[in-house]
Amino acid sequence: MSPPARPDEPRLVVLGSGTGVPVGGRRPASHLVLYAGRGLLLDLGPGAWHAASRYVRFHRIDYVLLSHPHLDHCLDALTLLFTMSLVPRRRPGPTVMASRETLRQVEQWVRATPGLSMDLVPTRPLDAGERLPLWDGVVLTTGAVAHVPGSLAYRVDFPDGASLTYSGDTTWCLTLVQLAYRTTVLLLECAHRHPSPPHLWPESAAVLARWAEAEQTVLTHFYPDALARTFRQACQRSFSTPFCLARDGATYPIRRRPSVVESAPPTPARHSDPPPP
C-alpha cells in the first residue's frame, strides 16, 4: 500500500478482518490505531483484546470505540472488563465509547456475567455528529450509518492533517460519504460479493469511496463469499481509486495526503454515477 510507517506517524493494524462466520483464520471485526505509543481500538470482536497485546501493552490502550451492538464487533468488551477485574487498578482502564444503544446491549451481557461490572472502565455515550478531543491534537468525529439502530462510524483526525475513517457495518449512505470526505484512509466494510443490504458489496463500496474522494480504501469484514476470486475481480473492475483487501496482522501507515483546496462536502449532484440501489 505505502512505504512502512515511521515511528512518529499513526498506524492502522488489522486485528480482525472477518465476521461471525469462521473462515480463513480471520478474526471477527477489530482494528487497532497506534499513535505516539498509545492505542485506540475500533471494535472489539472475539479474540481482539488479546490480539492487540502483540502490538501495544493493554494499559496503553486509551480508547475503545464500538460501532454497533453485534457480537462479532463488541463481545470482547467482556474480556476487557474481566482483565480490569484481575489487575491492580493504578489508573482507569480504556474509555469505552459507543452509542447508547450499543452500551445498553453490552451492559446487558455484563449483568449476566458474574464478577463483571461496567464500573470497571470509564464509558462515554456518543451521538451522531459529535466532535471530541482524544489525545493532544487528535479529534474524533462520529456519524450515523445505515445498519442497525445505534450504528456509528468514526473519523479520527491527526495533527498533521492525516485521518482515518472507519465505517463499522453499513450499507450505502450519504452520511458516511460526508464523514469520510477526503479522508486519508477509509477503513470500509465490504462484506459480500453481491448486493446485500445492510452491508456493502464491491460496486457499492467503490461508489462510496469515489464520492468520498478517499485517498486509500482498506476493505474489511469479509464473509466467506467475499474471499472468492470473483470478489477480488469485482473490486478491481469497480474501484477507480486506490484500494486493498485487509488481512489480519497487516499494518498500514495513516499518512498525510498532499495539500488540497478545501471545498464543501460532496452531494449527489456532483457525481455522474448514482448511488447503489
C-alpha positions in Angstrom: 0.0 0.0 0.0 2.7 2.5 1.1 6.2 2.5 2.5 6.5 1.4 6.1 5.1 3.7 8.7 7.6 6.0 10.5 7.7 5.6 14.3 6.2 9.1 14.8 3.1 8.6 12.5 -0.2 6.9 13.2 -0.7 3.3 12.0 -3.6 1.1 11.4 -3.3 -2.6 12.5 -5.9 -5.1 11.3 -6.7 -7.4 14.2 -9.8 -9.0 12.6 -11.0 -8.7 9.0 -13.6 -11.4 9.3 -17.1 -11.8 10.7 -19.0 -14.1 13.0 -18.6 -16.9 10.4 -15.2 -18.6 10.9 -13.3 -18.6 7.6 -9.6 -18.5 6.5 -8.3 -17.8 10.0 -9.7 -14.3 10.0 -10.9 -13.0 13.4 -14.1 -11.1 13.8 -14.1 -7.3 13.5 -11.4 -5.3 15.2 -8.8 -2.8 14.2 -6.1 -1.0 16.3 -4.8 2.5 15.8 -1.4 3.2 17.2 -0.2 6.8 17.8 2.6 8.1 19.9 2.9 4.9 21.9 -0.8 4.8 22.7 -3.6 2.6 21.3 -7.2 3.0 20.2 -9.4 0.1 19.3 -12.1 0.2 16.6 -14.5 -2.6 17.6 -13.7 -5.5 19.8 -14.8 -8.8 18.3 -14.0 -12.1 20.0 -10.2 -12.6 20.5 -9.3 -9.0 19.7 -8.4 -7.8 23.2 -5.6 -10.4 23.4 -4.6 -10.0 19.8 -3.9 -6.2 20.4 -1.3 -7.1 23.0 1.0 -8.2 20.2 1.3 -4.5 19.3 0.8 -2.5 22.4 0.5 -3.2 26.2 -3.1 -3.2 27.3 -2.6 -0.5 29.8 -1.5 1.8 26.9 -4.9 1.4 25.1 -6.8 4.6 26.0 -10.0 4.2 23.9 -12.3 1.5 22.6 -14.8 2.7 20.0 -17.7 0.2 19.4 -19.6 0.7 16.1 -22.8 -1.2 16.9 -24.3 -3.9 19.2 -23.5 -7.1 17.3 -21.5 -9.9 18.9 -18.8 -10.0 16.2 -18.0 -6.4 16.9 -18.1 -6.0 20.7 -18.2 -9.3 22.5 -14.6 -8.9 23.7 -15.7 -5.9 25.7 -16.4 -8.5 28.4 -12.9 -9.8 28.1 -11.6 -6.3 28.6 -13.7 -5.9 31.7 -12.5 -9.3 33.0 -8.9 -8.2 32.6 -9.6 -5.0 34.5 -11.2 -7.1 37.3 -7.9 -9.1 37.7 -5.2 -6.4 37.6 -4.4 -3.7 40.1 -6.2 -0.5 39.2 -3.4 2.0 39.2 -5.3 4.0 36.6 -8.6 3.8 34.8 -9.0 1.3 32.0 -9.6 2.4 28.5 -12.6 4.6 27.9 -15.3 2.6 26.1 -17.3 4.8 23.7 -20.4 3.9 21.7 -24.0 4.9 21.0 -26.4 4.5 23.9 -28.0 1.5 22.1 -24.6 -0.3 21.9 -23.7 0.5 25.5 -27.1 -0.8 26.7 -26.5 -4.1 24.9 -23.0 -4.5 26.3 -24.4 -3.7 29.8 -27.0 -6.5 29.5 -24.2 -9.0 28.7 -22.2 -7.7 31.6 -25.1 -8.1 34.0 -25.4 -11.7 33.0 -21.7 -12.4 33.8 -20.7 -12.9 37.4 -17.9 -10.7 38.7 -18.2 -8.1 35.9 -19.4 -4.5 36.1 -19.5 -1.6 33.7 -17.9 0.4 36.5 -14.5 -1.3 35.8 -13.8 1.1 32.9 -15.0 4.6 32.0 -17.7 4.8 29.5 -18.9 7.6 27.2 -22.2 7.5 25.3 -21.9 9.1 21.8 -24.4 10.7 19.5 -24.0 11.1 15.7 -22.4 14.4 14.8 -20.2 14.8 17.9 -16.6 16.1 17.8 -14.4 15.5 20.8 -10.7 15.5 21.6 -8.8 12.3 22.2 -5.1 12.7 22.5 -3.4 16.1 22.2 -4.4 17.5 18.8 -6.3 14.3 17.8 -10.0 14.7 17.2 -12.8 12.2 16.9 -15.9 12.8 14.8 -19.0 10.5 14.8 -21.6 9.8 12.1 -24.7 7.7 11.9 -24.7 4.9 9.3 -27.4 2.6 7.9 -27.1 -0.8 9.6 -29.0 -1.3 12.9 -30.2 1.3 15.4 -27.3 2.9 17.1 -24.8 2.2 14.4 -21.9 4.8 14.3 -19.0 5.4 12.0 -15.9 7.2 13.3 -13.4 9.6 11.9 -10.1 10.3 13.7 -8.1 13.4 12.5 -4.5 13.7 13.5 -2.5 16.9 14.0 -0.5 16.6 10.7 -3.7 16.5 8.6 -3.9 12.7 8.2 -7.1 11.0 9.0 -8.7 7.6 9.3 -12.5 6.9 8.8 -14.0 3.6 10.0 -17.4 2.7 8.6 -18.3 0.0 11.1 -21.1 -2.1 9.4 -23.2 -0.2 6.9 -24.9 -0.2 3.6 -24.5 2.7 1.2 -25.4 6.0 2.9 -24.6 9.7 2.2 -23.8 10.4 5.9 -20.7 8.1 5.6 -19.6 9.9 2.4 -19.7 13.2 4.2 -17.9 11.9 7.3 -15.2 10.3 5.2 -14.8 13.2 2.7 -11.1 13.4 1.6 -10.0 11.1 4.4 -6.5 9.7 4.2 -7.5 6.1 4.9 -11.1 4.8 4.6 -11.5 1.5 6.5 -14.6 0.3 4.8 -16.7 -2.9 5.3 -17.3 -4.9 2.2 -19.0 -8.0 3.5 -20.4 -9.8 0.4 -19.8 -10.3 -3.3 -23.4 -9.4 -4.3 -25.9 -6.7 -3.2 -26.6 -7.4 0.5 -28.0 -4.5 2.5 -27.5 -3.7 5.3 -23.9 -4.4 4.2 -21.7 -3.2 1.3 -20.5 -5.1 -1.7 -17.8 -4.2 -4.3 -19.8 -2.0 -6.6 -21.5 0.0 -3.7 -18.2 0.3 -1.8 -16.4 1.6 -4.9 -19.1 4.3 -5.4 -18.9 5.3 -1.7 -15.1 5.6 -1.8 -15.2 7.6 -5.1 -17.8 10.0 -3.7 -15.8 10.5 -0.5 -12.6 11.1 -2.5 -10.8 8.8 -0.1 -7.0 8.7 -0.8 -6.8 5.0 0.1 -9.6 2.5 0.9 -8.9 -0.6 3.0 -11.7 -3.1 2.6 -12.5 -5.3 5.6 -15.2 -7.5 7.2 -15.4 -10.4 4.8 -18.0 -13.2 4.8 -17.0 -16.4 3.0 -18.3 -15.3 -0.4 -16.1 -12.3 -0.2 -13.0 -14.4 -0.2 -13.7 -15.9 -3.6 -11.6 -14.8 -6.7 -14.7 -13.3 -8.2 -14.9 -10.8 -5.3 -11.4 -9.5 -5.9 -12.1 -9.3 -9.6 -15.3 -7.3 -8.9 -13.3 -4.9 -6.7 -10.7 -4.5 -9.5 -13.4 -3.7 -12.0 -15.3 -1.3 -9.7 -12.7 0.8 -8.0 -11.2 3.7 -9.8 -9.4 4.9 -6.6 -6.7 3.0 -4.7 -7.8 0.1 -2.5 -6.6 -3.1 -0.9 -8.2 -6.0 0.9 -7.4 -6.1 4.6 -5.7 -9.2 6.1 -5.3 -10.0 9.8 -1.9 -8.7 11.1 -1.4 -6.2 8.3 -0.2 -2.7 9.2 -0.9 0.4 7.2 0.5 3.9 7.7 -2.0 6.7 8.1 0.0 9.2 6.1 -1.0 12.7 5.3 -2.2 13.3 1.8 -0.9 16.1 -0.4 -2.4 19.5 0.3 -5.7 20.1 -1.4 -8.1 23.1 -1.8 -10.9 22.9 0.7 -14.4 22.6 -0.6 -17.8 21.7 0.6 -18.7 18.1 1.3 -19.9 16.3 -1.9 -23.5 15.9 -2.8 -25.1 13.5 -5.4 -25.3 16.4 -7.9 -21.6 16.5 -8.2 -21.3 12.9 -9.5 -22.4 11.2 -12.6 -22.7 7.7 -11.0 -25.9 7.1 -9.0 -25.8 5.6 -5.5 -26.3 1.8 -5.5 -29.9 0.6 -5.0 
